[in-house]
Amino acid sequence: MGDHSGRFDVMEDQDLQHLPTPCALVDLERVERNCRAMAATARRLGVRLRPHVKTHKCIEAGRLQRADAPGIAVSTLAEARHFAAAGFRDITYAVPIAPERLPEAVEIGRGIDRLSVLVDGAVAVAAAERAAVAAGVRVSVFLKVDCGYGRAGVDPESPAAFALARRLAASPQLDFRGLLTHGGHSYGSRSVAESRQAAAQEAAAPVAFAEALRREGVEVPEVSVGSTPTCTALAGEVEDGADTVGGPGAPWEGVTEIRPGNYIFFDVHQAAVGSCRLSDVAFSVLVTVISHHSERNRLLVNAGSLALSADPGPRHIDPHCGFGVVADLTGEPIAGLRLSSLSQEHGWVEAVSGDGAALAAFPVGIRLRILPNHSCLAAALHDRYHVLRQGRLVAEWRPVRGW
C-alpha cells in the first residue's frame, strides 16, 4: 500500500499495557483494508479519488491513500503546507478561504503543481484576483455549490451563481477548476437507502449546474463531490447491479472526482448509518478505569471530551448511543456497557441494565478501548497515534496541528 515513513521495528517489550493513557490507537490492517475498499469504489464508479486528509492529518496515512489517488483535499492551510513539504503535488483546500489567507495559499501553491482554493462569493473572488496579481500567478479556484446541506455554497439555480461562475471562468487571474460540493446532510441518514438518496442529491445539484454553464459556453473541467456516507452507499448500489463506469444512468454520472475522508478510520456514527461495520473502525482511544462505584452503576475512565470529543453521535438513530462504544483491548465491543457522560478529562461508563454489579469485571487499573463517535474530531485531540499491526505496536504517527 505504499511508503511507510515513520515505521520502526516491532517493539517486543511494549504492548498496550505500557502506553500512557489516554492515547490514540490506529489499527493499520483496518486502515489498509479501508483504503483498498474506497479505491475500488472509485474505480467502479468511474471517478477519480481525492481523499480528504483532515481525518488523520498525517503523512503516513496520506501516503497509503496516495497509492490510489494523485491528489488530496485538506481543511487547513497548515495541512496544505505539511503535505506539500512531504511531496504531495495536487492539493485542494476544501473550505471557503478567508480572504486574508489567500497570499499564504498562493505561496504554498508556488512549490507544488496546484493548490486549489474554494470560493462562494464575490468578495472572495475579488480577493483571489488581487492575490494573483500581487504574486504574478494564476490562482486555481473552485466554486462551492450548496447541494442541500445549507452550510456554504451558492444556490446552483440562482442567477447570482451563474454570474459568479461566468466571472471566475473569464478572469485572467484565475484558473477556474469547476464546481465542488459536500453532502454533509448525509450524516443525518438513518440507513444506507437514505444515504443513497443524499448521494443522488449531492451529485444532481452541481452536475445540473455544470451542464447549464456548458450550454452557455462556460468550460467546467471538474465536478467534485463526496462524503463517506454517500460514497460507501453508492459502492453498495454498484455492487447490487447498477450500471458502472460512465454510461447513462450510472451512479454520479457527470461527476469527475470524490473526496471522502472519514473512511480511512471510520467511527461509531458511520457504523450506525451503514457506511461500515464496527469491525472496520480503525481508530480508538486507549483508556484506564480510574474510579469504580458499582453502587452508583458508575465507573470512570480517564478520557473525557478532550480525548474523545463531545460529539453526541448518531442520536437520531439511537437516543441512548452514548459518547462512543466501549471495547476490550482487542477492539471488540463489550455488550451491556455505555459511555453515558463526559467531562473534560472523565468518562462515565454505566451498565445499560442499570445493575452496577455488572461492572465488577472492570476494576480500577483495567484498560479499555473507546471507539469514538467521530474519529476526525477525536483524532484531532491527540498529538500522536500509536499504530498497531496484529495487536503489536509498529509505528508512531504525528499529525500536523494548527490552521
C-alpha positions in Angstrom: 0.0 0.0 0.0 2.9 2.4 -0.3 5.7 4.0 1.6 5.5 3.8 5.4 7.7 6.7 6.6 7.8 6.7 10.4 7.8 2.9 10.7 10.1 1.2 13.2 10.8 -2.3 14.2 8.1 -4.1 16.3 8.8 -3.4 19.9 8.7 -6.7 21.6 8.9 -5.1 25.1 5.9 -2.9 24.6 2.2 -3.6 24.3 -1.0 -1.8 25.3 -0.2 -2.2 29.0 2.8 0.1 28.7 1.3 3.1 26.9 0.3 6.1 29.0 -3.5 6.7 28.8 -5.4 8.2 27.3 -3.8 7.8 23.9 -4.8 7.3 20.3 -4.5 3.9 18.6 -4.7 3.1 14.9 -5.2 -0.4 13.6 -3.1 -0.5 10.4 -4.6 -3.6 8.9 -8.0 -1.9 9.1 -6.7 1.3 7.6 -5.2 -0.6 4.7 -8.4 -2.5 4.1 -10.5 0.7 4.2 -8.1 2.4 1.7 -8.3 -0.5 -0.7 -12.1 -0.6 -0.5 -12.5 3.1 -1.2 -10.1 3.0 -4.1 -12.1 0.1 -5.6 -15.3 2.1 -5.1 -13.9 5.0 -7.1 -12.8 2.7 -9.9 -16.3 1.1 -10.0 -18.0 4.5 -10.0 -15.7 5.7 -12.8 -14.5 8.7 -10.8 -11.1 9.9 -9.5 -10.5 9.6 -5.8 -9.2 12.7 -4.0 -9.0 11.7 -0.3 -9.7 14.3 2.3 -6.8 14.0 4.8 -8.4 16.1 7.6 -9.4 12.8 9.3 -5.9 11.9 10.2 -3.7 14.9 9.2 -0.5 12.8 9.0 1.8 12.0 6.1 2.0 8.2 6.6 -1.8 7.7 6.2 -1.8 10.1 3.3 0.8 8.0 1.5 -1.3 4.9 2.0 -4.2 6.8 0.3 -1.9 8.3 -2.4 -1.2 4.8 -3.8 -4.6 5.1 -5.5 -5.1 8.9 -5.7 -2.8 11.5 -7.2 -4.4 14.4 -5.3 -5.7 15.2 -1.8 -8.1 17.6 -0.1 -7.3 19.4 3.1 -9.3 21.5 5.6 -6.5 23.8 6.8 -3.6 25.6 5.3 -1.4 24.0 7.9 -2.3 20.7 6.4 -1.7 22.0 2.9 1.8 23.2 3.9 2.6 20.0 5.7 1.6 17.7 2.9 3.2 19.9 0.2 6.5 19.7 2.1 6.2 15.9 2.0 5.8 15.8 -1.8 2.1 16.0 -2.3 1.7 18.0 -5.5 -2.0 18.4 -6.1 -4.0 19.8 -3.2 -7.5 21.2 -2.9 -8.2 23.4 0.2 -11.8 22.4 0.5 -13.1 25.2 2.8 -14.2 28.6 1.6 -11.0 30.6 2.1 -10.8 33.6 4.3 -9.6 36.5 2.1 -6.6 37.3 4.3 -5.2 33.8 3.9 -5.0 34.0 0.1 -1.4 35.3 -0.1 -0.4 32.3 2.2 -2.3 29.9 -0.1 -0.6 31.3 -3.2 2.8 30.9 -1.6 2.1 27.3 -0.8 0.9 26.7 -4.3 4.1 28.0 -5.8 6.0 25.0 -4.6 3.7 22.3 -6.0 1.8 21.6 -9.2 -1.5 23.0 -8.0 -3.2 24.3 -4.8 -6.8 25.0 -5.5 -8.9 27.2 -3.2 -12.6 27.4 -2.7 -14.9 30.5 -3.0 -18.6 31.0 -2.9 -19.0 34.8 -3.1 -17.8 37.9 -5.0 -15.7 39.2 -2.0 -13.5 36.1 -2.0 -13.3 36.1 -5.8 -12.0 39.7 -5.8 -9.5 38.8 -3.1 -8.3 35.9 -5.1 -7.8 38.1 -8.1 -5.8 40.6 -6.0 -3.6 37.9 -4.6 -2.9 36.6 -8.0 -1.9 40.0 -9.4 0.3 40.6 -6.3 2.1 37.3 -6.7 2.2 37.3 -10.5 0.5 33.9 -10.8 -2.9 32.5 -11.7 -4.8 31.1 -8.7 -6.7 27.8 -9.1 -10.3 28.2 -7.9 -13.3 26.0 -7.3 -16.8 27.4 -6.9 -18.6 25.9 -3.9 -22.1 24.7 -4.6 -24.8 24.1 -2.0 -26.3 20.7 -2.7 -28.8 20.7 0.2 -26.6 20.8 3.3 -27.1 24.5 3.7 -23.7 25.2 5.3 -21.9 27.1 2.5 -22.0 27.4 -1.3 -24.0 29.2 -3.9 -27.6 28.2 -4.8 -26.9 26.5 -8.2 -30.3 27.7 -9.6 -29.8 31.3 -8.7 -28.8 34.0 -11.3 -26.1 35.1 -8.9 -24.5 31.7 -9.1 -24.4 31.8 -12.8 -22.9 35.3 -12.8 -20.2 34.3 -10.3 -19.3 31.2 -12.4 -19.0 33.3 -15.5 -16.8 35.8 -13.7 -14.5 33.0 -12.5 -14.2 31.5 -15.9 -13.5 34.8 -17.6 -11.0 36.1 -15.1 -7.4 36.3 -16.5 -6.0 36.0 -12.9 -7.9 32.8 -12.0 -7.9 29.2 -13.3 -11.5 28.1 -12.9 -11.3 24.4 -12.0 -15.0 23.7 -11.7 -17.7 23.0 -9.1 -17.3 21.5 -5.7 -19.9 20.4 -3.1 -20.2 18.3 0.0 -23.3 16.3 1.0 -22.8 16.8 4.7 -26.5 16.2 5.3 -25.8 12.5 4.6 -24.6 12.3 8.2 -28.3 12.6 9.2 -29.2 9.4 7.3 -30.8 6.6 9.2 -30.0 3.9 6.6 -27.9 3.1 3.5 -31.1 3.8 1.5 -31.3 7.4 2.9 -27.5 7.8 2.2 -28.2 6.9 -1.4 -30.9 9.5 -1.6 -28.4 12.1 -0.2 -25.9 10.9 -2.8 -28.3 11.5 -5.6 -29.0 15.0 -4.3 -25.3 15.6 -3.8 -24.5 14.9 -7.4 -27.6 16.3 -9.0 -27.1 20.0 -8.0 -23.5 20.5 -9.3 -24.0 18.2 -12.3 -27.1 20.2 -13.5 -25.3 23.5 -12.8 -22.3 22.3 -14.8 -24.4 21.3 -17.7 -26.3 24.6 -17.7 -23.0 26.5 -17.6 -21.6 24.5 -20.5 -24.7 25.3 -22.6 -23.7 28.9 -22.1 -20.2 28.2 -23.3 -18.5 28.2 -19.8 -16.0 25.4 -19.5 -16.4 23.4 -16.3 -13.5 20.9 -16.1 -14.3 19.3 -12.7 -17.4 18.3 -10.7 -16.1 17.3 -7.2 -18.4 15.7 -4.7 -18.4 13.1 -1.9 -18.8 12.3 1.7 -18.0 9.0 3.3 -21.7 8.0 3.8 -22.6 8.8 0.1 -19.6 7.2 -1.4 -20.0 4.0 0.6 -23.7 3.9 -0.1 -23.2 4.2 -3.8 -20.5 1.5 -3.6 -23.2 -0.9 -2.4 -25.5 0.2 -5.2 -22.9 -0.6 -7.8 -22.3 -4.0 -6.2 -26.0 -4.6 -6.3 -26.0 -4.4 -10.1 -26.4 -0.8 -11.1 -24.5 0.5 -14.2 -20.9 1.2 -13.6 -18.4 3.4 -15.3 -19.6 6.2 -17.5 -22.9 5.1 -19.1 -26.2 6.8 -18.9 -27.8 6.3 -15.5 -24.5 5.3 -13.9 -24.1 6.4 -10.3 -22.9 10.0 -10.2 -22.8 10.4 -14.0 -21.2 13.7 -14.7 -19.1 13.7 -11.5 -15.3 13.6 -12.0 -14.0 13.1 -8.5 -15.0 12.1 -5.0 -13.5 13.5 -1.7 -14.4 11.1 1.2 -12.2 11.4 4.2 -13.6 9.6 7.3 -13.5 6.2 5.5 -9.8 5.7 6.4 -10.7 5.4 10.1 -14.5 5.2 10.1 -16.2 5.6 13.5 -19.4 4.7 15.5 -21.5 7.2 13.6 -20.5 5.7 10.3 -21.3 2.3 11.5 -24.8 3.5 12.7 -25.7 4.9 9.3 -24.5 1.8 7.5 -21.2 3.1 6.0 -19.2 0.4 7.7 -19.2 -2.3 10.4 -17.8 -1.6 13.8 -15.1 -4.1 12.9 -13.9 -1.6 10.2 -13.3 1.2 12.7 -9.5 1.7 12.7 -9.2 4.5 15.3 -9.7 4.1 19.1 -8.7 5.7 22.3 -6.9 3.6 25.0 -8.2 4.4 28.5 -7.8 3.3 32.1 -10.5 2.8 34.7 -9.7 5.3 37.4 -12.7 5.1 39.7 -15.2 2.4 40.4 -18.6 2.7 42.1 -20.8 -0.3 41.5 -23.4 1.0 43.9 -23.9 4.0 41.7 -23.8 2.0 38.5 -20.7 4.0 37.5 -17.1 3.6 36.7 -14.9 6.4 35.4 -12.2 6.3 32.7 -9.5 8.9 32.2 -10.8 10.1 28.9 -13.3 12.9 28.5 -14.2 15.4 25.9 -10.5 16.4 25.4 -9.6 12.9 24.4 -12.8 11.7 22.6 -14.5 15.0 21.6 -18.1 15.7 22.8 -19.7 14.6 19.6 -23.1 13.2 20.6 -23.0 10.6 17.9 -26.0 9.1 16.0 -28.7 10.1 18.4 -31.1 10.5 15.5 -30.9 6.6 15.3 -30.3 5.7 19.0 -31.0 8.5 21.6 -29.1 6.5 24.1 -26.0 5.8 22.0 -23.6 7.5 24.4 -20.3 9.1 23.5 -18.6 6.1 21.9 -18.5 2.3 22.1 -16.7 0.7 25.0 -14.4 -2.2 23.8 -11.8 -4.6 25.1 -8.1 -4.4 24.3 -8.7 -6.2 21.0 -11.2 -3.6 19.9 -14.2 -6.0 20.4 -17.2 -4.0 21.7 -18.3 -5.0 25.2 -22.1 -5.7 25.3 -24.0 -4.0 28.1 -21.8 -1.0 28.7 -22.4 2.6 27.7 -20.2 5.6 27.8 -23.0 7.8 29.1 -21.4 11.1 30.0 -18.2 13.1 29.6 -16.5 15.9 31.4 -13.2 17.5 30.3 -11.0 14.6 31.5 -13.5 12.0 32.7 -15.8 9.5 31.0 -18.7 7.9 32.9 -19.4 4.2 31.9 -22.5 2.5 33.1 -24.2 -0.8 32.8 -27.1 -0.5 30.4 -29.1 -2.8 32.6 -28.9 -0.5 35.5 -27.3 -3.2 37.6 -23.9 -1.9 38.8 -22.9 -5.4 39.7 -22.2 -5.9 36.0 -19.3 -3.5 36.3 -17.4 -5.8 38.7 -15.3 -7.2 35.8 -13.8 -3.8 35.2 -11.8 -2.8 38.3 -9.6 0.3 38.8 -6.5 -0.1 36.6 -8.0 -2.2 33.9 -7.6 -0.8 30.3 -10.3 -0.5 27.7 -10.6 1.0 24.2 -13.2 3.5 23.2 -14.4 3.6 19.6 -15.3 7.3 19.1 -18.5 8.7 17.7 -16.5 10.9 15.3 -12.9 9.8 14.6 -12.0 13.1 12.8 -12.7 15.1 15.9 -11.2 12.6 18.3 -8.0 12.2 16.3 -7.5 15.9 16.2 -7.2 15.9 20.0 -4.1 13.7 20.0 -0.5 14.7 19.2 0.4 11.2 18.1 -1.1 7.9 17.0 0.2 4.6 18.2 0.0 2.3 15.2 -0.8 -1.4 15.7 -0.5 -4.4 13.4 -1.9 -7.7 14.7 -2.2 -6.0 18.1 1.5 -5.1 18.4 3.0 -1.6 18.1 4.8 -1.0 14.8 4.9 2.8 14.4 4.1 6.2 15.8 2.4 8.8 13.5 2.5 12.5 14.3 -0.4 14.6 12.8 0.0 18.2 11.9 -1.7 20.8 14.1 -2.9 24.3 13.6 -4.7 26.2 10.9 
